[in-house]
């Protein structure tokens, strides 16, 4: 005449361990969500920095030499008002040595 499986009776210590386990799980879940969101934001910011760096390198090392070769250093440096005539002549001489 069994009425089914009896409900387990937990001691006070077992009940406290169960509550503590649930609290630790929720804390870990919260930490994962917060740090995951922070990591996504940080990754996005770093990706933008990398894109800016790549764009800078493309302009600096590919387009600038092409501009120098195609347009000519004399025309470029003639437009630089802050360079003195001597500096412009020195730059043209150095470019002439390597071309």
C-alpha positions as CSV (number, residue, x, y, z in Angstrom):
1,X,0.0,0.0,0.0
2,X,2.6,2.4,-1.0
3,X,1.6,5.9,-2.0
4,X,4.6,6.5,-4.2
5,X,8.1,7.8,-3.5
6,X,8.3,9.9,-0.4
7,X,9.6,13.4,-0.6
8,X,13.2,13.6,0.5
9,X,13.8,15.4,3.7
10,X,16.8,17.6,3.5
11,X,18.8,18.6,6.5
12,X,19.4,22.3,7.1
13,X,22.9,22.0,5.8
14,X,21.8,20.3,2.6
15,X,19.2,23.0,2.0
16,X,21.9,25.7,2.5
17,X,24.2,23.9,0.1
18,X,21.5,23.8,-2.6
19,X,20.8,27.5,-2.2
20,X,24.5,28.3,-2.3
21,X,25.0,26.2,-5.5
22,X,22.1,28.1,-7.2
23,X,23.6,31.4,-6.1
24,X,27.1,30.5,-7.4
25,X,25.5,29.3,-10.7
26,X,23.7,32.6,-11.2
27,X,26.8,34.6,-10.3
28,X,28.9,32.7,-12.9
29,X,26.2,33.2,-15.5
30,X,26.2,37.0,-14.8
31,X,30.0,37.2,-15.0
32,X,29.9,35.3,-18.3
33,X,27.3,37.6,-19.8
34,X,29.0,40.8,-18.6
35,X,32.5,39.8,-19.6
36,X,31.2,38.5,-23.0
37,X,29.6,41.8,-23.7
38,X,32.7,43.7,-22.7
39,X,34.8,41.5,-24.9
40,X,32.6,42.1,-27.9
41,X,32.9,45.9,-27.3
42,X,36.6,45.7,-26.9
43,X,37.0,43.5,-30.0
44,X,35.0,46.0,-32.0
45,X,37.2,48.9,-30.8
46,X,40.4,47.0,-31.6
47,X,39.1,46.0,-35.0
48,X,38.5,49.7,-35.8
49,X,42.1,50.5,-34.8
50,X,43.4,47.7,-37.1
51,X,41.3,49.1,-40.0
52,X,42.7,52.6,-39.4
53,X,46.2,51.1,-39.2
54,X,45.8,49.2,-42.4
55,X,44.4,52.3,-44.2
56,X,47.4,54.3,-43.0
57,X,49.8,51.7,-44.2
58,X,48.1,51.5,-47.6
59,X,48.3,55.2,-48.0
60,X,51.8,55.5,-46.6
61,X,53.5,52.7,-48.4
62,X,51.6,52.2,-51.6
63,X,49.9,55.4,-52.6
64,X,52.6,57.9,-51.5
65,X,55.4,56.3,-53.5
66,X,53.1,56.1,-56.5
67,X,52.3,59.7,-56.1
68,X,56.0,60.6,-56.0
69,X,56.8,58.5,-59.1
70,X,53.8,59.7,-61.1
71,X,53.6,63.3,-60.2
72,X,57.2,64.0,-59.6
73,X,58.9,65.2,-56.5
74,X,59.6,68.7,-57.9
75,X,55.9,69.4,-58.2
76,X,55.1,68.0,-54.8
77,X,57.9,69.8,-52.9
78,X,57.4,73.0,-54.8
79,X,53.9,73.2,-53.2
80,X,55.4,72.9,-49.7
81,X,55.6,76.5,-48.5
82,X,57.3,75.6,-45.2
83,X,60.4,74.1,-47.0
84,X,63.2,76.4,-47.8
85,X,64.7,76.5,-51.3
86,X,67.8,74.7,-50.0
87,X,65.8,71.9,-48.5
88,X,63.8,71.5,-51.7
89,X,67.0,71.3,-53.7
90,X,68.5,68.7,-51.3
91,X,65.4,66.5,-51.5
92,X,65.4,66.7,-55.3
93,X,69.1,65.8,-55.3
94,X,68.5,62.8,-53.1
95,X,65.6,61.6,-55.2
96,X,67.8,62.0,-58.3
97,X,70.5,59.9,-56.7
98,X,68.2,57.0,-56.2
99,X,66.2,57.2,-59.4
